């Protein structure tokens, strides 16, 4: 099966027929059941905890607390979070653990014979808390009067800056300056499959956790750190994964269930233990897309050439870092857009607050940055009376640009390409087509003048792979099988840890191996996402797996071919692919080469707004992507359509309400993700294939790109329709109506 | 999201159901389609200790022509109302409103009797029956009585039904033609209405009701009065929120709901032929 064709997904039959086992399905019959009890305290000191009634409650097997965690800390990039809040930790953690900083900090795990017994016993925990003052948002945390983490004099714990040229002179040289303050909201991942895990001690005495995540080796590293054991003593494997989107990149049940399994083992109880979160526990219990505030200025000449960019970014990290420092880096770079900016001053800060942690979510800071950059460009076009895409074309980054980090860009810059293709498909001068009226909404104006149509554009780029000098690599193993006298192998085994989060990576890798070896798709057997069989793949994130894992399997096939040629039967090949090294940015100027590959995108959005109610209907999205090479075009379109549906919720309907560190609407009946009647009526995917010089068959990445440009394209279309700029979202009907009213429309 | 424990009994006739609820008093709830009651039980907003399942009761699913009105059995499903030729011809507004309830799965399970007896101010069908000036037949241990829709909805999820009574039939006047409209505004397709407006001309007079503008479905009496004294659609619609106490929640403020009531009333009236 050639790359570039649509094979059937390797997991299609199992997922459609219900045979695929997700983490909450594969529970052994004799498993014990665990409940993770949250502190329910956004900021309070634990004064006392009495577990005697819980322990004595019927069916209870054990209770796991801070005392059971050898090193009571975790965090993907900073160890700043206790595994458990408690009074009796081992003291081997850098984080004081008697203070809860988040309502979903873990307090204890109650293990019982049944879930109902575990729940009943959980309700009997007797705690006394001393409430502490709250700094629950950026405004209150900035003052540093209340510190979220002791041991530092400020909540602003991570800062980045860019100094390029002279921003003051650049602004002075501008004929036009656009200024705006943008409020970016939280978003909940809302994956279909909520967190669940089963843990046990396996026959080799390894603590084994079966769950769903995005990087088995990272999970293993975090577990081993907390347990203070060698990584080889821990095994992590993934069941079928029902969506992740960055929300499963961090730890949820991994460490606490490993600790629980180990405690059961120490008690001589040789049984599995299972825990599955409810939707409410999931929404309260994991991080969100960051909320942020960005104030930006954009200076340009009257011909539309950018003279300077200034920006101040405040990223609300919440109570713990998660990956906020890395998300901040992406936001920091993307706030200047995909344009030549001769002069820039950008100051970006991540700040701790007593609120839900922000973390990885499709786009990883890119959507927030693009909303600012593209809103500024759309406003500039409007102010200059210029075609918005012509304005972008004049400023577009090319292979000759030095970029905002003054280091040049990886070869093959595609900004002008996606702009051209978008304009060809959706000319700005074209009359808007007549779209059918909004069918699922029963409230339609009797007179058409209450409906206004508009069109908006946005353009962007997103890095593929890890940035800023993070050691980036991906391993693969293949084994060729066949008889000694056969010229070619008749079967290949592929061992890989790439997480199949729904995006189709297992199919793509199988397809790549089959094509590279010259076999049928069916002759490749994949074994995935198990630290006991596969090497370290890195995570299913940063739009990186097609590029990274693709290169890793190509390398492994090449190694196996050599062994095969030498007569080895079976012939094994192992390969660790490493892309060009990236760099951390200079702390003063922001100079450096942060990335090795980018994907490029442009979008046009047509919408209709009902000015009587404020309701917006998106009629059509044209989404243009330079993907290098479409390995599996059908799944590629699936990624584009799915990303747009998710971005549609972010832009129009999803509104997480957090008050004083507590989520007020942790249910899908109150947190409105769009349904099939709400998503854009039509998405046209335009795929460009300008090969990346390093990508497998030229492939780049696409998983995040369609998401990133959607919100600013929608707000630009709303301006085109009704003459109002809205610098925040979601664009709920009442918000739109308020703006319409203040503009007297 | 797990209901409290309860007992379950299945009734095979209306009489049996009534005797079962008489026996258990306020501990018991009737279960028909379950699309309102079960979610409330899961959220523990309703904690009945006995569920009397009437889904299997025969002879209460009819849609019948009774001369000047149409009689609908309480167990008629939304889907059968939506597709009833008789209703489409003689009471098209009701058929249309039924088609706007939830999604197809909901409409194949939910019943008109359940929807009305539940008395949710955000529901579509109670407001439709109210705008039509319908009435409800209820049966208790001592026989039947008829309650006008205007007297039926007494409070937030409260109706004129006594503990030992069961709603058996809904009567709506024949109101054929095109002088009707239903406006339903929601933030997300297939959700409950943020605000809805039902308008229908019955015996020559325009009758209007409001969804989710108070603790019960409401007749927009100020609008009707204005229309009766010759107001235009726009003038009458300005009165739509008068005297209402719209709820506030994460979806909408009372002010936004009042605005919607006015806008949607104007649209409903204009679409119903009011100039």
Interface residues (C-beta under 8 A of the other chain):
Chain A: X278 X279 X280 X440 X441 X442 X443 X444 X445 X446 X447 X612 X613 X615 X653 X655 X657 X664 X665 X670 X672 X674 X675 X676 X677 X678 X732 X733 X734 X737
Chain B: X1 X100 X182 X183 X184 X185 X186 X187 X188 X189 X190 X191 X250 X252 X253 X256 X259 X260 X263 X264 X267 X270 X271
